Amino acid sequence: MREITYTIIDPDGIHARPAGNFVEKMMQYSSKITVNRGDTSADAKKLFAIMKMRVKSGETITIRAEGEDEEAAADTALAFLKEYL
């Protein structure tokens, strides 16, 4: 399992457009990928699950990837977060 932690800096938090693009990127991987915030978690390959989390600017999330391509999935997730959120 690979885990990364990131604090959202986008003033709008995780909103529809970047969430959709993030899901699209995560769909490329066979690993199980989750987005976690506190006691809440969502499948990183399901847009509505991520949107339902309502992650705001300044909040910290953890991405967990588990599977054969977990390293690549986590690296892609971190690069995306740094660039867009």
Backbone bond lengths (Angstrom), bond angles and torsions (degrees), N, CA, C in turn:
res aa  C-N    CA-C-N  psi(-1)  N-CA   C-N-CA  omega(-1)  CA-C   N-CA-C  phi
1 M - - - 1.454 - - 1.521 108.40 -
2 R 1.321 114.64 140.50 1.467 121.72 176.50 1.511 107.44 -120.41
3 E 1.326 116.16 136.05 1.454 120.90 -176.48 1.523 109.34 -132.09
4 I 1.339 116.09 136.01 1.461 120.78 174.99 1.525 108.62 -129.65
5 T 1.311 115.39 149.80 1.456 121.27 178.87 1.521 108.05 -120.84
6 Y 1.339 115.99 138.88 1.462 120.38 -177.15 1.523 109.41 -147.68
7 T 1.331 116.25 138.64 1.455 121.74 175.83 1.525 108.78 -99.17
8 I 1.319 116.25 124.65 1.467 122.64 -177.73 1.525 109.45 -68.88
9 I 1.336 116.81 127.60 1.463 120.44 179.93 1.524 113.00 -112.29
10 D 1.322 117.80 -11.13 1.461 120.63 176.85 1.522 108.47 -61.42
11 P 1.347 119.00 128.85 1.460 121.13 -178.46 1.532 114.02 -57.45
12 D 1.330 117.10 -25.51 1.464 121.49 -179.94 1.525 112.91 -91.98
13 G 1.320 117.83 0.14 1.451 120.56 -176.94 1.527 110.44 71.00
14 I 1.318 116.39 -154.80 1.470 119.84 176.96 1.521 106.84 -87.94
15 H 1.325 115.98 105.85 1.456 121.07 -179.33 1.523 109.90 -112.14
16 A 1.317 116.88 179.33 1.470 122.97 -166.57 1.524 115.33 -54.50
17 R 1.315 117.99 -51.43 1.471 118.92 -174.34 1.526 112.56 -62.40
18 P 1.354 119.33 -54.52 1.467 116.78 179.44 1.524 112.95 -66.52
19 A 1.319 117.95 -31.29 1.465 119.96 177.69 1.526 109.88 -62.80
20 G 1.319 117.01 -43.81 1.462 121.14 178.29 1.520 111.93 -62.26
21 N 1.327 116.08 -42.02 1.465 120.24 178.79 1.527 111.00 -67.19
22 F 1.332 116.47 -37.06 1.462 121.02 178.19 1.531 110.33 -63.85
23 V 1.315 116.60 -46.48 1.464 121.40 179.05 1.529 110.07 -59.23
24 E 1.320 116.07 -43.53 1.466 120.76 179.01 1.527 111.12 -58.23
25 K 1.324 116.60 -42.30 1.475 120.59 178.32 1.532 111.05 -65.92
26 M 1.320 117.17 -42.57 1.458 120.91 -176.79 1.530 112.47 -69.74
27 M 1.319 116.89 -26.84 1.470 121.77 178.81 1.537 111.88 -63.26
28 Q 1.311 117.11 -17.96 1.466 121.62 -178.77 1.535 112.23 -72.95
29 Y 1.320 117.06 -13.11 1.460 121.65 -173.14 1.529 111.87 -110.43
30 S 1.321 114.95 146.10 1.463 119.45 179.38 1.529 112.11 -85.71
31 S 1.319 117.38 -15.87 1.469 120.92 179.86 1.516 111.67 -63.11
32 K 1.319 115.56 154.44 1.460 121.08 171.44 1.531 105.99 -79.08
33 I 1.330 116.47 124.57 1.463 121.13 -176.41 1.524 108.00 -126.56
34 T 1.328 115.63 127.51 1.460 119.82 178.98 1.522 110.39 -125.03
35 V 1.335 114.08 151.23 1.459 122.19 173.35 1.523 105.67 -109.25
36 N 1.318 117.05 127.49 1.459 121.79 -176.60 1.522 110.54 -124.48
37 R 1.328 115.41 139.14 1.460 122.36 172.98 1.519 106.63 -141.69
38 G 1.311 115.73 110.69 1.462 119.05 -176.63 1.515 110.79 58.78
39 D 1.331 116.59 -124.58 1.462 121.87 -179.78 1.524 112.93 -89.26
40 T 1.317 116.61 0.04 1.465 121.48 -176.15 1.518 110.10 -101.27
41 S 1.331 116.45 138.42 1.462 119.88 174.83 1.519 109.80 -140.43
42 A 1.323 114.59 157.17 1.462 121.01 -179.69 1.517 109.70 -145.87
43 D 1.304 115.29 149.44 1.456 122.19 173.74 1.526 107.37 -68.75
44 A 1.318 117.47 124.19 1.465 121.96 -177.35 1.520 112.67 -69.56
45 K 1.315 117.35 -5.19 1.464 120.94 179.60 1.525 111.52 -104.14
46 K 1.340 117.09 11.00 1.466 121.65 -178.81 1.525 109.50 -126.94
47 L 1.329 115.54 108.95 1.464 122.27 -175.19 1.521 112.38 -57.02
48 F 1.333 117.75 -49.24 1.457 119.94 -175.76 1.529 111.91 -64.80
49 A 1.315 116.94 -32.36 1.464 120.20 177.99 1.530 110.47 -65.96
50 I 1.317 116.50 -41.37 1.467 120.15 178.47 1.522 110.56 -68.20
51 M 1.327 117.37 -43.58 1.464 120.60 -179.85 1.530 111.05 -63.18
52 K 1.304 116.82 -35.94 1.466 121.83 -179.27 1.537 111.64 -64.03
53 M 1.324 117.13 -23.27 1.456 121.06 179.43 1.534 111.86 -68.89
54 R 1.316 117.16 -26.90 1.478 123.12 179.49 1.527 112.56 51.71
55 V 1.324 115.13 55.41 1.465 120.34 -179.51 1.525 108.77 -75.16
56 K 1.319 115.73 127.45 1.459 122.18 -177.06 1.529 110.91 -103.27
57 S 1.315 114.96 164.26 1.456 121.06 176.28 1.524 109.86 -57.70
58 G 1.320 115.86 137.37 1.458 121.32 -179.94 1.512 114.36 91.86
59 E 1.323 117.24 -12.17 1.464 120.28 179.03 1.528 110.06 -86.09
60 T 1.316 115.22 148.90 1.461 121.65 -178.54 1.520 109.63 -102.86
61 I 1.323 114.66 133.50 1.464 121.07 176.64 1.521 109.13 -118.19
62 T 1.308 115.05 159.14 1.459 121.67 174.73 1.515 107.68 -123.27
63 I 1.314 116.02 131.17 1.463 122.05 175.77 1.526 106.72 -104.34
64 R 1.331 116.03 127.41 1.459 120.67 176.96 1.520 108.96 -117.81
65 A 1.315 115.37 127.60 1.465 121.14 177.61 1.523 107.80 -120.95
66 E 1.331 115.35 132.92 1.459 120.03 -179.37 1.522 108.83 -140.02
67 G 1.330 115.61 119.28 1.454 120.18 179.66 1.513 111.01 152.61
68 E 1.313 115.35 -172.52 1.462 120.13 -173.39 1.528 113.75 -66.27
69 D 1.324 118.31 -27.39 1.469 119.90 179.56 1.531 111.85 -115.39
70 E 1.334 115.98 32.47 1.465 121.55 -175.67 1.527 113.01 -61.37
71 E 1.328 117.46 -37.15 1.468 119.87 -179.89 1.526 110.84 -62.92
72 A 1.312 116.64 -48.29 1.466 120.97 -179.68 1.531 110.70 -65.14
73 A 1.325 116.92 -40.16 1.460 121.16 179.72 1.527 110.81 -62.60
74 A 1.319 117.01 -46.12 1.465 121.05 -179.81 1.525 111.00 -66.23
75 D 1.320 117.14 -40.14 1.463 120.43 178.12 1.524 111.06 -62.66
76 T 1.327 116.68 -42.68 1.463 121.20 178.47 1.518 111.02 -65.13
77 A 1.323 116.31 -42.73 1.471 120.66 179.23 1.525 110.36 -60.41
78 L 1.324 117.42 -46.98 1.458 120.95 -178.81 1.527 111.43 -64.21
79 A 1.315 116.85 -43.41 1.465 120.11 178.49 1.528 110.71 -61.19
80 F 1.326 116.72 -41.94 1.465 120.65 178.94 1.525 110.73 -63.40
81 L 1.315 116.83 -48.36 1.468 120.99 -179.75 1.518 111.58 -58.25
82 K 1.323 117.03 -44.63 1.467 120.95 -179.56 1.537 111.60 -63.56
83 E 1.311 116.08 -36.20 1.469 119.50 -177.28 1.521 113.49 -79.94
84 Y 1.333 117.50 -37.81 1.464 119.98 -170.47 1.528 115.78 -114.67
85 L 1.312 119.48 -19.64 1.453 119.52 -175.40 1.525 111.29 -129.71
